[in-house]
Amino acid sequence: MKRSQAVQLRNYIKKVQPQAFMMITNSSEIIGKGFRNTI
């Protein structure tokens, strides 16, 4: 996600649901149910 997209998403969420919790983080690996290994 580009930084500008994250800002737009944050603004939208704040408008629609001001009490919502949102967390964006960089990740290099995600494992678990629902995620596929693409190596």
C-alpha positions as CSV (number, residue, x, y, z in Angstrom):
1,M,0.0,0.0,0.0
2,K,1.4,3.4,-0.9
3,R,1.6,6.1,1.8
4,S,-1.0,8.2,0.0
5,Q,-3.4,5.2,0.0
6,A,-2.9,4.7,3.7
7,V,-3.7,8.3,4.4
8,Q,-6.9,8.1,2.3
9,L,-7.9,4.9,4.1
10,R,-7.2,6.5,7.5
11,N,-9.3,9.5,6.7
12,Y,-12.2,7.3,5.4
13,I,-12.2,5.1,8.5
14,K,-12.1,8.2,10.8
15,K,-15.1,9.6,9.0
16,V,-17.1,6.4,8.9
17,Q,-16.2,4.9,12.3
18,P,-14.3,7.4,14.5
19,Q,-13.8,4.8,17.3
20,A,-12.3,2.2,14.9
21,F,-8.8,0.7,15.5
22,M,-6.4,0.6,12.6
23,M,-2.9,-0.7,12.4
24,I,-0.6,-0.6,9.4
25,T,2.8,-2.2,9.6
26,N,5.6,-3.3,7.2
27,S,6.1,-7.0,7.1
28,S,8.5,-9.3,5.3
29,E,6.8,-12.6,6.2
30,I,3.3,-13.6,7.2
31,I,2.5,-17.2,8.2
32,G,-0.7,-18.9,9.4
33,K,-4.0,-20.1,8.2
34,G,-5.2,-18.4,5.0
35,F,-1.7,-17.3,3.8
36,R,0.1,-19.2,1.1
37,N,3.8,-19.6,0.8
38,T,4.9,-18.0,-2.5
39,I,8.6,-18.9,-2.4
